[in-house]
């Protein structure tokens, strides 16, 4: 992770919005912050500073102030988080035996008609 601080000369709000959109679209960017009083743009992430500057120079004058590793907060390694237990929503539903399908038979009984032929 790298921290890149750039000096950008932004004249109006529209250019500021375009530059923020351009920089946030670069691959590897995790954080973008801008200080309008000092006209500094801070980028944090796995980025190429030269590529970021070349994209921004199409919009406004840009200079690299500093490039260095990002400061990461130290985490206490002594605390071990407890694993979270997940409960199944319907545990018995999936363990049920399969349904026994009953087969229905249609039996038609033919009786002898005394008439024999309806047309005759």
Chimera marker file (.cmm) of the C-alpha trace (Angstrom):
<marker_set name="trace">
<marker id="1" x="0.000" y="0.000" z="0.000" r="1" g="1" b="0" radius="0.5"/>
<marker id="2" x="1.260" y="3.419" z="-0.940" r="1" g="1" b="0" radius="0.5"/>
<marker id="3" x="0.293" y="6.903" z="0.078" r="1" g="1" b="0" radius="0.5"/>
<marker id="4" x="0.622" y="9.482" z="-2.675" r="1" g="1" b="0" radius="0.5"/>
<marker id="5" x="0.154" y="13.198" z="-1.993" r="1" g="1" b="0" radius="0.5"/>
<marker id="6" x="-0.413" y="15.393" z="-5.045" r="1" g="1" b="0" radius="0.5"/>
<marker id="7" x="-0.717" y="19.150" z="-5.438" r="1" g="1" b="0" radius="0.5"/>
<marker id="8" x="-3.542" y="19.986" z="-7.824" r="1" g="1" b="0" radius="0.5"/>
<marker id="9" x="-4.605" y="23.434" z="-9.022" r="1" g="1" b="0" radius="0.5"/>
<marker id="10" x="-8.374" y="23.303" z="-9.162" r="1" g="1" b="0" radius="0.5"/>
<marker id="11" x="-10.155" y="26.426" z="-10.368" r="1" g="1" b="0" radius="0.5"/>
<marker id="12" x="-13.796" y="25.455" z="-10.015" r="1" g="1" b="0" radius="0.5"/>
<marker id="13" x="-16.102" y="22.780" z="-8.623" r="1" g="1" b="0" radius="0.5"/>
<marker id="14" x="-16.651" y="21.064" z="-11.984" r="1" g="1" b="0" radius="0.5"/>
<marker id="15" x="-12.948" y="20.301" z="-12.425" r="1" g="1" b="0" radius="0.5"/>
<marker id="16" x="-12.801" y="19.038" z="-8.837" r="1" g="1" b="0" radius="0.5"/>
<marker id="17" x="-15.627" y="16.582" z="-9.527" r="1" g="1" b="0" radius="0.5"/>
<marker id="18" x="-14.007" y="15.398" z="-12.758" r="1" g="1" b="0" radius="0.5"/>
<marker id="19" x="-10.639" y="14.877" z="-11.062" r="1" g="1" b="0" radius="0.5"/>
<marker id="20" x="-12.212" y="12.921" z="-8.166" r="1" g="1" b="0" radius="0.5"/>
<marker id="21" x="-14.105" y="10.721" z="-10.643" r="1" g="1" b="0" radius="0.5"/>
<marker id="22" x="-10.965" y="10.133" z="-12.716" r="1" g="1" b="0" radius="0.5"/>
<marker id="23" x="-8.785" y="9.240" z="-9.734" r="1" g="1" b="0" radius="0.5"/>
<marker id="24" x="-11.379" y="7.012" z="-8.063" r="1" g="1" b="0" radius="0.5"/>
<marker id="25" x="-11.709" y="5.055" z="-11.319" r="1" g="1" b="0" radius="0.5"/>
<marker id="26" x="-8.057" y="3.977" z="-11.293" r="1" g="1" b="0" radius="0.5"/>
<marker id="27" x="-7.362" y="0.382" z="-10.330" r="1" g="1" b="0" radius="0.5"/>
<marker id="28" x="-5.991" y="-0.200" z="-6.837" r="1" g="1" b="0" radius="0.5"/>
<marker id="29" x="-7.358" y="2.978" z="-5.230" r="1" g="1" b="0" radius="0.5"/>
<marker id="30" x="-8.696" y="2.391" z="-1.713" r="1" g="1" b="0" radius="0.5"/>
<marker id="31" x="-9.036" y="5.940" z="-0.373" r="1" g="1" b="0" radius="0.5"/>
<marker id="32" x="-9.198" y="9.403" z="-1.923" r="1" g="1" b="0" radius="0.5"/>
<marker id="33" x="-9.220" y="12.617" z="0.093" r="1" g="1" b="0" radius="0.5"/>
<marker id="34" x="-8.892" y="16.233" z="-0.954" r="1" g="1" b="0" radius="0.5"/>
<marker id="35" x="-8.002" y="19.339" z="1.035" r="1" g="1" b="0" radius="0.5"/>
<marker id="36" x="-9.268" y="22.375" z="-0.820" r="1" g="1" b="0" radius="0.5"/>
<marker id="37" x="-7.452" y="24.945" z="1.362" r="1" g="1" b="0" radius="0.5"/>
<marker id="38" x="-4.009" y="23.542" z="0.691" r="1" g="1" b="0" radius="0.5"/>
<marker id="39" x="-5.026" y="22.075" z="-2.720" r="1" g="1" b="0" radius="0.5"/>
<marker id="40" x="-3.700" y="18.613" z="-1.858" r="1" g="1" b="0" radius="0.5"/>
<marker id="41" x="-5.059" y="15.324" z="-3.094" r="1" g="1" b="0" radius="0.5"/>
<marker id="42" x="-4.177" y="12.216" z="-1.060" r="1" g="1" b="0" radius="0.5"/>
<marker id="43" x="-4.434" y="8.754" z="-2.624" r="1" g="1" b="0" radius="0.5"/>
<marker id="44" x="-4.033" y="5.506" z="-0.685" r="1" g="1" b="0" radius="0.5"/>
<marker id="45" x="-3.814" y="2.067" z="-2.277" r="1" g="1" b="0" radius="0.5"/>
<marker id="46" x="-1.754" y="-0.069" z="-4.627" r="1" g="1" b="0" radius="0.5"/>
<marker id="47" x="-1.351" y="2.507" z="-7.383" r="1" g="1" b="0" radius="0.5"/>
<marker id="48" x="1.196" y="3.844" z="-9.823" r="1" g="1" b="0" radius="0.5"/>
<marker id="49" x="1.734" y="7.538" z="-8.972" r="1" g="1" b="0" radius="0.5"/>
<marker id="50" x="2.949" y="8.388" z="-12.479" r="1" g="1" b="0" radius="0.5"/>
<marker id="51" x="-0.236" y="7.000" z="-14.017" r="1" g="1" b="0" radius="0.5"/>
<marker id="52" x="-2.402" y="8.957" z="-11.570" r="1" g="1" b="0" radius="0.5"/>
<marker id="53" x="-0.555" y="12.192" z="-12.353" r="1" g="1" b="0" radius="0.5"/>
<marker id="54" x="-0.776" y="11.636" z="-16.105" r="1" g="1" b="0" radius="0.5"/>
<marker id="55" x="-4.549" y="11.150" z="-15.859" r="1" g="1" b="0" radius="0.5"/>
<marker id="56" x="-4.952" y="14.284" z="-13.724" r="1" g="1" b="0" radius="0.5"/>
<marker id="57" x="-2.756" y="16.470" z="-15.945" r="1" g="1" b="0" radius="0.5"/>
<marker id="58" x="-5.393" y="16.184" z="-18.660" r="1" g="1" b="0" radius="0.5"/>
<marker id="59" x="-7.712" y="18.159" z="-16.360" r="1" g="1" b="0" radius="0.5"/>
<marker id="60" x="-5.464" y="20.478" z="-14.315" r="1" g="1" b="0" radius="0.5"/>
<marker id="61" x="-1.871" y="21.194" z="-13.299" r="1" g="1" b="0" radius="0.5"/>
<marker id="62" x="-0.631" y="18.400" z="-11.033" r="1" g="1" b="0" radius="0.5"/>
<marker id="63" x="2.617" y="17.866" z="-9.126" r="1" g="1" b="0" radius="0.5"/>
<marker id="64" x="3.793" y="15.003" z="-6.918" r="1" g="1" b="0" radius="0.5"/>
<marker id="65" x="4.538" y="16.161" z="-3.366" r="1" g="1" b="0" radius="0.5"/>
<marker id="66" x="5.352" y="12.839" z="-1.696" r="1" g="1" b="0" radius="0.5"/>
<marker id="67" x="5.183" y="9.097" z="-2.260" r="1" g="1" b="0" radius="0.5"/>
<marker id="68" x="5.599" y="6.613" z="0.577" r="1" g="1" b="0" radius="0.5"/>
<marker id="69" x="4.131" y="3.676" z="2.410" r="1" g="1" b="0" radius="0.5"/>
<marker id="70" x="0.720" y="4.147" z="4.004" r="1" g="1" b="0" radius="0.5"/>
<marker id="71" x="0.622" y="4.041" z="7.773" r="1" g="1" b="0" radius="0.5"/>
<marker id="72" x="-1.342" y="1.063" z="8.961" r="1" g="1" b="0" radius="0.5"/>
<marker id="73" x="-2.926" y="0.923" z="12.374" r="1" g="1" b="0" radius="0.5"/>
<marker id="74" x="-1.424" y="-1.648" z="14.686" r="1" g="1" b="0" radius="0.5"/>
<marker id="75" x="-3.830" y="-4.328" z="15.805" r="1" g="1" b="0" radius="0.5"/>
<marker id="76" x="-3.592" y="-6.204" z="19.065" r="1" g="1" b="0" radius="0.5"/>
<marker id="77" x="-2.673" y="-9.746" z="18.169" r="1" g="1" b="0" radius="0.5"/>
<marker id="78" x="-3.309" y="-10.981" z="21.702" r="1" g="1" b="0" radius="0.5"/>
<marker id="79" x="-7.066" y="-10.795" z="21.260" r="1" g="1" b="0" radius="0.5"/>
<marker id="80" x="-8.377" y="-13.766" z="19.369" r="1" g="1" b="0" radius="0.5"/>
<marker id="81" x="-11.934" y="-13.318" z="18.136" r="1" g="1" b="0" radius="0.5"/>
<marker id="82" x="-14.294" y="-16.155" z="18.877" r="1" g="1" b="0" radius="0.5"/>
<marker id="83" x="-15.638" y="-17.967" z="15.850" r="1" g="1" b="0" radius="0.5"/>
<marker id="84" x="-19.218" y="-17.175" z="15.021" r="1" g="1" b="0" radius="0.5"/>
<marker id="85" x="-21.656" y="-20.078" z="15.089" r="1" g="1" b="0" radius="0.5"/>
<marker id="86" x="-24.110" y="-20.267" z="12.265" r="1" g="1" b="0" radius="0.5"/>
<marker id="87" x="-27.322" y="-22.144" z="12.753" r="1" g="1" b="0" radius="0.5"/>
<marker id="88" x="-29.076" y="-23.885" z="9.941" r="1" g="1" b="0" radius="0.5"/>
<marker id="89" x="-32.493" y="-22.516" z="9.176" r="1" g="1" b="0" radius="0.5"/>
<marker id="90" x="-34.238" y="-25.856" z="8.716" r="1" g="1" b="0" radius="0.5"/>
<marker id="91" x="-31.895" y="-28.651" z="9.794" r="1" g="1" b="0" radius="0.5"/>
<marker id="92" x="-34.560" y="-31.359" z="9.965" r="1" g="1" b="0" radius="0.5"/>
<marker id="93" x="-36.055" y="-30.494" z="6.608" r="1" g="1" b="0" radius="0.5"/>
<marker id="94" x="-32.986" y="-31.628" z="4.707" r="1" g="1" b="0" radius="0.5"/>
<marker id="95" x="-32.492" y="-34.771" z="6.784" r="1" g="1" b="0" radius="0.5"/>
<marker id="96" x="-35.995" y="-36.145" z="6.238" r="1" g="1" b="0" radius="0.5"/>
<marker id="97" x="-36.441" y="-39.383" z="4.334" r="1" g="1" b="0" radius="0.5"/>
<marker id="98" x="-37.713" y="-38.979" z="0.805" r="1" g="1" b="0" radius="0.5"/>
<marker id="99" x="-41.428" y="-39.092" z="0.302" r="1" g="1" b="0" radius="0.5"/>
<marker id="100" x="-42.950" y="-42.368" z="-0.774" r="1" g="1" b="0" radius="0.5"/>
<marker id="101" x="-44.917" y="-41.740" z="-3.887" r="1" g="1" b="0" radius="0.5"/>
<marker id="102" x="-48.151" y="-43.660" z="-4.290" r="1" g="1" b="0" radius="0.5"/>
<marker id="103" x="-49.139" y="-44.737" z="-7.732" r="1" g="1" b="0" radius="0.5"/>
<marker id="104" x="-52.732" y="-44.346" z="-8.694" r="1" g="1" b="0" radius="0.5"/>
<marker id="105" x="-54.125" y="-46.860" z="-11.174" r="1" g="1" b="0" radius="0.5"/>
<marker id="106" x="-57.163" y="-46.152" z="-13.239" r="1" g="1" b="0" radius="0.5"/>
<marker id="107" x="-59.050" y="-49.328" z="-13.919" r="1" g="1" b="0" radius="0.5"/>
<marker id="108" x="-61.855" y="-49.245" z="-16.407" r="1" g="1" b="0" radius="0.5"/>
<marker id="109" x="-64.348" y="-52.015" z="-16.412" r="1" g="1" b="0" radius="0.5"/>
<marker id="110" x="-66.033" y="-52.812" z="-19.660" r="1" g="1" b="0" radius="0.5"/>
<marker id="111" x="-69.496" y="-54.239" z="-19.443" r="1" g="1" b="0" radius="0.5"/>
<marker id="112" x="-71.310" y="-55.875" z="-22.246" r="1" g="1" b="0" radius="0.5"/>
<marker id="113" x="-73.967" y="-53.669" z="-23.689" r="1" g="1" b="0" radius="0.5"/>
<marker id="114" x="-77.127" y="-55.393" z="-24.749" r="1" g="1" b="0" radius="0.5"/>
<marker id="115" x="-77.634" y="-52.989" z="-27.608" r="1" g="1" b="0" radius="0.5"/>
<marker id="116" x="-74.312" y="-53.643" z="-29.244" r="1" g="1" b="0" radius="0.5"/>
<marker id="117" x="-74.245" y="-50.950" z="-31.950" r="1" g="1" b="0" radius="0.5"/>
<marker id="118" x="-75.613" y="-47.473" z="-31.567" r="1" g="1" b="0" radius="0.5"/>
<marker id="119" x="-75.595" y="-46.590" z="-35.261" r="1" g="1" b="0" radius="0.5"/>
<marker id="120" x="-77.670" y="-49.561" z="-36.489" r="1" g="1" b="0" radius="0.5"/>
<link id1="1" id2="2" r="1" g="1" b="0" radius="0.2"/>
<link id1="2" id2="3" r="1" g="1" b="0" radius="0.2"/>
<link id1="3" id2="4" r="1" g="1" b="0" radius="0.2"/>
<link id1="4" id2="5" r="1" g="1" b="0" radius="0.2"/>
<link id1="5" id2="6" r="1" g="1" b="0" radius="0.2"/>
<link id1="6" id2="7" r="1" g="1" b="0" radius="0.2"/>
<link id1="7" id2="8" r="1" g="1" b="0" radius="0.2"/>
<link id1="8" id2="9" r="1" g="1" b="0" radius="0.2"/>
<link id1="9" id2="10" r="1" g="1" b="0" radius="0.2"/>
<link id1="10" id2="11" r="1" g="1" b="0" radius="0.2"/>
<link id1="11" id2="12" r="1" g="1" b="0" radius="0.2"/>
<link id1="12" id2="13" r="1" g="1" b="0" radius="0.2"/>
<link id1="13" id2="14" r="1" g="1" b="0" radius="0.2"/>
<link id1="14" id2="15" r="1" g="1" b="0" radius="0.2"/>
<link id1="15" id2="16" r="1" g="1" b="0" radius="0.2"/>
<link id1="16" id2="17" r="1" g="1" b="0" radius="0.2"/>
<link id1="17" id2="18" r="1" g="1" b="0" radius="0.2"/>
<link id1="18" id2="19" r="1" g="1" b="0" radius="0.2"/>
<link id1="19" id2="20" r="1" g="1" b="0" radius="0.2"/>
<link id1="20" id2="21" r="1" g="1" b="0" radius="0.2"/>
<link id1="21" id2="22" r="1" g="1" b="0" radius="0.2"/>
<link id1="22" id2="23" r="1" g="1" b="0" radius="0.2"/>
<link id1="23" id2="24" r="1" g="1" b="0" radius="0.2"/>
<link id1="24" id2="25" r="1" g="1" b="0" radius="0.2"/>
<link id1="25" id2="26" r="1" g="1" b="0" radius="0.2"/>
<link id1="26" id2="27" r="1" g="1" b="0" radius="0.2"/>
<link id1="27" id2="28" r="1" g="1" b="0" radius="0.2"/>
<link id1="28" id2="29" r="1" g="1" b="0" radius="0.2"/>
<link id1="29" id2="30" r="1" g="1" b="0" radius="0.2"/>
<link id1="30" id2="31" r="1" g="1" b="0" radius="0.2"/>
<link id1="31" id2="32" r="1" g="1" b="0" radius="0.2"/>
<link id1="32" id2="33" r="1" g="1" b="0" radius="0.2"/>
<link id1="33" id2="34" r="1" g="1" b="0" radius="0.2"/>
<link id1="34" id2="35" r="1" g="1" b="0" radius="0.2"/>
<link id1="35" id2="36" r="1" g="1" b="0" radius="0.2"/>
<link id1="36" id2="37" r="1" g="1" b="0" radius="0.2"/>
<link id1="37" id2="38" r="1" g="1" b="0" radius="0.2"/>
<link id1="38" id2="39" r="1" g="1" b="0" radius="0.2"/>
<link id1="39" id2="40" r="1" g="1" b="0" radius="0.2"/>
<link id1="40" id2="41" r="1" g="1" b="0" radius="0.2"/>
<link id1="41" id2="42" r="1" g="1" b="0" radius="0.2"/>
<link id1="42" id2="43" r="1" g="1" b="0" radius="0.2"/>
<link id1="43" id2="44" r="1" g="1" b="0" radius="0.2"/>
<link id1="44" id2="45" r="1" g="1" b="0" radius="0.2"/>
<link id1="45" id2="46" r="1" g="1" b="0" radius="0.2"/>
<link id1="46" id2="47" r="1" g="1" b="0" radius="0.2"/>
<link id1="47" id2="48" r="1" g="1" b="0" radius="0.2"/>
<link id1="48" id2="49" r="1" g="1" b="0" radius="0.2"/>
<link id1="49" id2="50" r="1" g="1" b="0" radius="0.2"/>
<link id1="50" id2="51" r="1" g="1" b="0" radius="0.2"/>
<link id1="51" id2="52" r="1" g="1" b="0" radius="0.2"/>
<link id1="52" id2="53" r="1" g="1" b="0" radius="0.2"/>
<link id1="53" id2="54" r="1" g="1" b="0" radius="0.2"/>
<link id1="54" id2="55" r="1" g="1" b="0" radius="0.2"/>
<link id1="55" id2="56" r="1" g="1" b="0" radius="0.2"/>
<link id1="56" id2="57" r="1" g="1" b="0" radius="0.2"/>
<link id1="57" id2="58" r="1" g="1" b="0" radius="0.2"/>
<link id1="58" id2="59" r="1" g="1" b="0" radius="0.2"/>
<link id1="59" id2="60" r="1" g="1" b="0" radius="0.2"/>
<link id1="60" id2="61" r="1" g="1" b="0" radius="0.2"/>
<link id1="61" id2="62" r="1" g="1" b="0" radius="0.2"/>
<link id1="62" id2="63" r="1" g="1" b="0" radius="0.2"/>
<link id1="63" id2="64" r="1" g="1" b="0" radius="0.2"/>
<link id1="64" id2="65" r="1" g="1" b="0" radius="0.2"/>
<link id1="65" id2="66" r="1" g="1" b="0" radius="0.2"/>
<link id1="66" id2="67" r="1" g="1" b="0" radius="0.2"/>
<link id1="67" id2="68" r="1" g="1" b="0" radius="0.2"/>
<link id1="68" id2="69" r="1" g="1" b="0" radius="0.2"/>
<link id1="69" id2="70" r="1" g="1" b="0" radius="0.2"/>
<link id1="70" id2="71" r="1" g="1" b="0" radius="0.2"/>
<link id1="71" id2="72" r="1" g="1" b="0" radius="0.2"/>
<link id1="72" id2="73" r="1" g="1" b="0" radius="0.2"/>
<link id1="73" id2="74" r="1" g="1" b="0" radius="0.2"/>
<link id1="74" id2="75" r="1" g="1" b="0" radius="0.2"/>
<link id1="75" id2="76" r="1" g="1" b="0" radius="0.2"/>
<link id1="76" id2="77" r="1" g="1" b="0" radius="0.2"/>
<link id1="77" id2="78" r="1" g="1" b="0" radius="0.2"/>
<link id1="78" id2="79" r="1" g="1" b="0" radius="0.2"/>
<link id1="79" id2="80" r="1" g="1" b="0" radius="0.2"/>
<link id1="80" id2="81" r="1" g="1" b="0" radius="0.2"/>
<link id1="81" id2="82" r="1" g="1" b="0" radius="0.2"/>
<link id1="82" id2="83" r="1" g="1" b="0" radius="0.2"/>
<link id1="83" id2="84" r="1" g="1" b="0" radius="0.2"/>
<link id1="84" id2="85" r="1" g="1" b="0" radius="0.2"/>
<link id1="85" id2="86" r="1" g="1" b="0" radius="0.2"/>
<link id1="86" id2="87" r="1" g="1" b="0" radius="0.2"/>
<link id1="87" id2="88" r="1" g="1" b="0" radius="0.2"/>
<link id1="88" id2="89" r="1" g="1" b="0" radius="0.2"/>
<link id1="89" id2="90" r="1" g="1" b="0" radius="0.2"/>
<link id1="90" id2="91" r="1" g="1" b="0" radius="0.2"/>
<link id1="91" id2="92" r="1" g="1" b="0" radius="0.2"/>
<link id1="92" id2="93" r="1" g="1" b="0" radius="0.2"/>
<link id1="93" id2="94" r="1" g="1" b="0" radius="0.2"/>
<link id1="94" id2="95" r="1" g="1" b="0" radius="0.2"/>
<link id1="95" id2="96" r="1" g="1" b="0" radius="0.2"/>
<link id1="96" id2="97" r="1" g="1" b="0" radius="0.2"/>
<link id1="97" id2="98" r="1" g="1" b="0" radius="0.2"/>
<link id1="98" id2="99" r="1" g="1" b="0" radius="0.2"/>
<link id1="99" id2="100" r="1" g="1" b="0" radius="0.2"/>
<link id1="100" id2="101" r="1" g="1" b="0" radius="0.2"/>
<link id1="101" id2="102" r="1" g="1" b="0" radius="0.2"/>
<link id1="102" id2="103" r="1" g="1" b="0" radius="0.2"/>
<link id1="103" id2="104" r="1" g="1" b="0" radius="0.2"/>
<link id1="104" id2="105" r="1" g="1" b="0" radius="0.2"/>
<link id1="105" id2="106" r="1" g="1" b="0" radius="0.2"/>
<link id1="106" id2="107" r="1" g="1" b="0" radius="0.2"/>
<link id1="107" id2="108" r="1" g="1" b="0" radius="0.2"/>
<link id1="108" id2="109" r="1" g="1" b="0" radius="0.2"/>
<link id1="109" id2="110" r="1" g="1" b="0" radius="0.2"/>
<link id1="110" id2="111" r="1" g="1" b="0" radius="0.2"/>
<link id1="111" id2="112" r="1" g="1" b="0" radius="0.2"/>
<link id1="112" id2="113" r="1" g="1" b="0" radius="0.2"/>
<link id1="113" id2="114" r="1" g="1" b="0" radius="0.2"/>
<link id1="114" id2="115" r="1" g="1" b="0" radius="0.2"/>
<link id1="115" id2="116" r="1" g="1" b="0" radius="0.2"/>
<link id1="116" id2="117" r="1" g="1" b="0" radius="0.2"/>
<link id1="117" id2="118" r="1" g="1" b="0" radius="0.2"/>
<link id1="118" id2="119" r="1" g="1" b="0" radius="0.2"/>
<link id1="119" id2="120" r="1" g="1" b="0" radius="0.2"/>
</marker_set>
